[in-house]
Every structure is written in C-alpha cells, then in structure tokens.
Amino acid sequence: MSSNAGNGKVVCVTGSSGYIASWLVKLLLLRGYTVKATVRDPNDSKKVDHLLNLDGAKERLHLFKADLLEEGSFDPAVEGCEGVFHTASPCRTDVKDPQTELIDPAVKGTLNLLKSCAKLPSLKRVVLTSSMAAVLCNGQPRTPEVVVDETWFSKPEFCREIKLWYALSKTLAEDAAWKFVKENNIDMVVIHPAYVLGSLLQPSLNDSSATVLKLLTGAQTSPNLTVGWVNVRDVASAHILAFEIPSASGRYCLVETVAHFSEIVKISHELYPTLPLPEKFVMDEPLMPKYQVSQEKTKTLGIEFIPLDISLREIVESLKEKKFLNF
C-alpha cells in the first residue's frame, strides 16, 4: 500500500507503539503523511526505536508524550492535523481491577482525545480503533447460518454478566465516542478488527500474539473459542482508507475468516510440521460453532483480505525472528 495520498497532510496516531498502531504509522509514512505519534514516554527506546527506524521517520515522524487519563494531554499532538487515528486503549484479558485497568483508560481516554479534536478547525475525520468485541457480545446465538454485520452492538449488561471486561471497555468507549461526536459535529469512522495476526513491528508481545504463541508452544488445551481473524496489514490499511475515502462512514467489521482456535493449531501444524504442537486438545464441551461475518461493507474500502494461512505464516516467522519461538 503506497501512494502519495498523504503528501503535505498531517495526521496523528495515538498509542503509536502498539501492534496495529505501529503498522499504521509505517503505512502512513509510506504514503507521504507527516505523522504526529503519541506514546506514554518518548524517551523509552524499547517502545519507540522501531518507529524511529521506519522509512520516512527521520523526516516526517514526530513523537509526543500523552496520557489517556489526562485531559488536554493530546492537544499538542493533534494540533494542525486533518486526520486523527485513535488506537490507544489497553488490550488485556488478564485483569484484576477492570474499572481502573481497562474501562477508565478506554472511555476517559477516548473522550479526552475527542475533546482535543473538538478544538481543531483543521480536522477532517477521526478514525477510532474499536474491536469485534464491541460488536459480538450481546447474547444473540452465533450459529453457522448467522451473519454478523455492522448493525450488531455488544450489550454492556451482557458483558458485565459474563465478565467480558475487555469487550465492556470497547463497547462503553464506542458508545461514549458516538455520543460525543454527534454533539460536537465531528466526522468519525470506527474500525472493528477481530483477532489480529501477522508480523510484529514492535519488540514486545501484544495480547493476540501472546495467545497464538501459547498455542504454538506445547499448550495441552485450546481455548474453546471460535473467533474472527484478520491480518494486521489489512487492519492498518482499513484505517487509512477509512480516512481517505470521503464516503466512508459508520462502522466497519474486519474479519477475513472465522475459525476455532484448534483450527489455528491444525493450519500451523501443516505449515510447520516441526513445531512442538500438541497432538490433541482436551475439550470439556462441544466445539463452539462457527458463524459468519459480513465483509460487504469493508470491501467497499477496497480491502481484499490476506488469507489466514499467510497471516499465520507471517506471525510464526515474526515470533521466530524475535526469538519468542525456537524450532
């Protein structure tokens, strides 16, 4: 994905050292944008060196310190921007205090960012990174004939009931964002990626990569989960296209395929016969059934979707290169 679409345009990416955001920064620089990127600590070389080494970074990448919970802290980063990509939000499944660790940073962080955006005469559009977790968790049955699309919304009470704290944080943040942009006349598009696979640019493990790594390093049980999967490059591209295409609007589900975790192991085994994969998984209950996710709307952005086996190969190669996987 390269063109000169961004020549002379200034955009902001929040949480820029994360998995999706790092790819977003890389692709924006390749397209000629000047990128103002926020991180918690611009002096933390572990978090920022991979960004500073990207093509075009020397000339057109500027790092800014920003804190999700501090009102006004995004002001300097968004000043003069036409587009703002808000990816900063904690993504963790293992939490002790959901309110403090997930919900407050997701909701307050989104509102603090949007308050900074509301002051901008230069702003054309905000692109918010949400998740399929904010689409799917509503208690509706998901069986093979069910087609999930952008009209589905997760229900906060359902998320609370079954302790889906990450889904709750993304659902509440998206709700708050839609209310705020309507009241303040801001043009916003929301991207909903499924489980993200593909090469890692950042040196550390993010949550979805850690889950895959665990599966590939001798886990005896697989989570009994059927989920959507998508390549990180498609997710980053969708953000950029959602900004560049004037007619883009509303929400976009990003799912290349829906597969059970055990299928991920099976495909990985076919790709890498020498990987120390478990021979069989212990399942206490029947496999969670597959469902479908509509790609109709996302394909209007021009996304073709990278197939699952390629995404898996990319993540395995990346985990090997970064010494998380040895075989």
C-alpha positions, 0 to 999 in steps of 0.5 A, a space after each residue: 500500500 503506497 501512494 502519495 495520498 498523504 503528501 503535505 497532510 498531517 495526521 496523528 496516531 495515538 498509542 503509536 507503539 502498539 501492534 496495529 498502531 505501529 503498522 499504521 504509522 509505517 503505512 502512513 509514512 509510506 504514503 507521504 503523511 507527516 505523522 504526529 505519534 503519541 506514546 506514554 514516554 518518548 524517551 523509552 527506546 524499547 517502545 519507540 526505536 522501531 518507529 524511529 527506524 521506519 522509512 520516512 521517520 527521520 523526516 516526517 515522524 514526530 513523537 509526543 508524550 500523552 496520557 489517556 487519563 489526562 485531559 488536554 494531554 493530546 492537544 499538542 499532538 493533534 494540533 494542525 492535523 486533518 486526520 486523527 487515528 485513535 488506537 490507544 486503549 489497553 488490550 488485556 484479558 488478564 485483569 484484576 481491577 477492570 474499572 481502573 485497568 481497562 474501562 477508565 483508560 478506554 472511555 476517559 481516554 477516548 473522550 479526552 482525545 475527542 475533546 482535543 479534536 473538538 478544538 481543531 478547525 483543521 480536522 477532517 475525520 477521526 478514525 477510532 480503533 474499536 474491536 469485534 468485541 464491541 460488536 459480538 457480545 450481546 447474547 444473540 446465538 452465533 450459529 453457522 447460518 448467522 451473519 454478523 454485520 455492522 448493525 450488531 452492538 455488544 450489550 454492556 449488561 451482557 458483558 458485565 454478566 459474563 465478565 467480558 471486561 475487555 469487550 465492556 471497555 470497547 463497547 462503553 468507549 464506542 458508545 461514549 465516542 458516538 455520543 460525543 461526536 454527534 454533539 460536537 459535529 465531528 466526522 468519525 469512522 470506527 474500525 472493528 478488527 477481530 483477532 489480529 495476526 501477522 508480523 510484529 513491528 514492535 519488540 514486545 508481545 501484544 495480547 493476540 500474539 501472546 495467545 497464538 504463541 501459547 498455542 504454538 508452544 506445547 499448550 495441552 488445551 485450546 481455548 474453546 473459542 471460535 473467533 474472527 481473524 484478520 491480518 494486521 496489514 489489512 487492519 492498518 490499511 482499513 484505517 487509512 482508507 477509512 480516512 481517505 475515502 470521503 464516503 466512508 462512514 459508520 462502522 466497519 467489521 474486519 474479519 477475513 475468516 472465522 475459525 476455532 482456535 484448534 483450527 489455528 493449531 491444525 493450519 500451523 501444524 501443516 505449515 510447520 510440521 516441526 513445531 512442538 504442537 500438541 497432538 490433541 486438545 482436551 475439550 470439556 464441551 462441544 466445539 463452539 460453532 462457527 458463524 459468519 461475518 459480513 465483509 460487504 461493507 469493508 470491501 467497499 474500502 477496497 480491502 481484499 483480505 490476506 488469507 489466514 494461512 499467510 497471516 499465520 505464516 507471517 506471525 510464526 516467522 515474526 515470533 521466530 525472528 524475535 526469538 519468542 519461538 525456537 524450532 
